Amino acid sequence: MAEKHTADRAEIMRATGHPELEYAAGWTIAGLVTIGTIVAAWVFAI
């Protein structure tokens, strides 16, 4: 017999993951892409 959960399905899906880590990782990746674009433009004199 299946167990009943007290939380609804949407809340269970929303609670997964670590939003602080995802936020920090997103900003880190965006920063690295920005720096890489600036360096590429500088090196290739675009």
Sequence and secondary structure as in RCSB ss.txt:
>XXXX:A:sequence
MAEKHTADRAEIMRATGHPELEYAAGWTIAGLVTIGTIVAAWVFAI
>XXXX:A:secstr
     SS HHHHHHT S HHHHHHHHHHHHHHHHHHHHHHHHHTT 
